[in-house]
Amino acid sequence: MGQFRSSRANQSFLLHLPSYARNVTYTNVAGNFTDMKYDPPIEKRTTDQLIEIVESPDEWKPDLVELTRTELLKRGITLKTQETRRRSKTSYRKRIDTIKSRATYTTVEKILIVILGPALAIIFRDLFLFQAGDGFKKKNRQGLFYLILGIGLWGLTFYIITR
């Protein structure tokens, strides 16, 4: 009764955490959740796992981040090194997001999407076949636009031929 692993109330919160961070045991004392125990314990996690926690503190509970920083200090990784790694990771993510948002199809790819895209969309039964993925805003819009353009051109071609 005093402990739980996951319930409907906290499942949505747990979904965004890495799999090794989801197993947290809480002890319920008079309605307050105290004595938080992480499974696996902070001390037993690898240094790479701990560095990942410190590099993205906004994805973790503040007390876990502090425990992780303390453990990394015990392992000989200074606060300056931890902060440098965090800033480096943030800078890297921003660069990747910028590259993804500016990515575009080449002219040859656009022509191939217009010519072959409708047939491929029918064969694979996927209208979003040319969606590049999360973060590729411009490329995703282009893929959909040129696929619809191809469908229109193929439709116009068949209309003219069967007329």
N, C-alpha and C positions, 0 to 999 in steps of 0.2 A: 504494500500500500504506500509506503514512504518513498519508493523509488520507481522511476519509469524510464524507459529507453526512448520511446517516441509515442506520441498520441496524435490524434487528428488536429489538435490545437497547435502543435508545434511542428507538424510535418512540413508545412509550407516554408517555415523559417529554415528548416534543416536542408531543404532541397538545394539551396545555393552553396552549401558548404561542401568541401571536398569529402570524399567517402571516409577518410580516416578521422575527420573532425565531427562526423555525425553521431558517433557513439559517445554520448556524454551522459553521465549519471548524476542526477541531482538528489539530494536528500531533503525531504520536505519536513521542516521543523516549524510547527504552529503556523502553517500557511505560507511561510517564507522559504524560498529555495536558497539553501546555503550549502556549504561544504561541497563545492563543485568538483567532481572528479572526471577527468578526461580519459577516454579509452581510445587508443593507448595513452598511458600517462605521458606528460611532457618529457620527462626524463628518458623515456624509452624510444622516443621518436628520433629519426635520423636528423642530422644537422641540416640536410637539404630540406626536409619537411619544415623544420623550425625557421629556416631562412625564408621559405615561401610564405609563412605566416607573417613574418616581419616585413616582407616586401609588399604585402597587400593588407595593411592593417584595417582598411575600411570594410573588408569582407569578414572580419573576425570580431569577437567580443573583446572589449578593451582589456579585461582582466587576463584573458588568454594571451594577448599580445605582450602584456607586461611580464607574465610568467615565462613566455618564450624568450623575451629579451634577457631576462635574468639567467635562464638556462644557457643561452648562447654566450653570455659573459662567463659563466662557469666553464664553458668549453673553449674559452680563449678568443672569442670573436668580439671585438670591441664595439661600443656603441657607435663610434664614428664609421666603422666598417659596415655596420648594420644600416645606418642612415644612408651611406653612400650607395649601398645595394638597393635600398628602397627608392631613392631618387633615380637611380639608373633604370630600374624596372618601370617607373612611372614615365620617364622620358621615352623609353622604348615603346611602351603602349601608345603614347601620343603619336610617335612617328609612324607606327603601324596603322593607327586609325586614319592618319592623314593620307598615307599611301593608298589605303583601301578606298577612302572617299574620293580620291582623284583618279582611280583606275578606270580605264575605258577599253572598249574593244577596238582592235585595229580595223582599218578599212576592209581588208580581205575577210576578216571574221564577220563584219557586218554584212557583207555581200553574201557570204556563205549562210548566215542565219536567215537572210531574206529568201535565198534560193532553196536551201535544204531544210531550214527550220520547221516549216509546216509539216513536211513528211516525217521528220524525226519526232516531232511532237505527237503525231498520230501513232507512229510505230511504238514509241515508248509510253504513250498515253499520259504525257506530262506537259502541260502548258507552260510550266515554269522551269523547263529544261535548261534554259540559258540564264538562270539566276546564279550569280557567282557566290553568293553566301552573305552572311551577316557583315555589315560594314561597307559593302561594295554598293553604295547607293546609286552612283552614276551608272555603273556597269549593269546593275540589275534593271534600272529604268531602260537603258539602251537595249538590253536583251529582250525585254517584253515589247518595246516599241518596234524593233526590227522583226520580231516574230509576228506581231499583228500586221505589220506592213507586208510581210511575206504571205500571210494568209489572204490579205486583201488582193495582192497581185496575182496569186494563184487562182483565187476566186474569179477575178476579172478575166484572166486567161481562159479558164474553163467556160465562162459565160460567153466570151467572144467565139471560142471554138465551137460550142454547141449551138450557136445561133444560126 
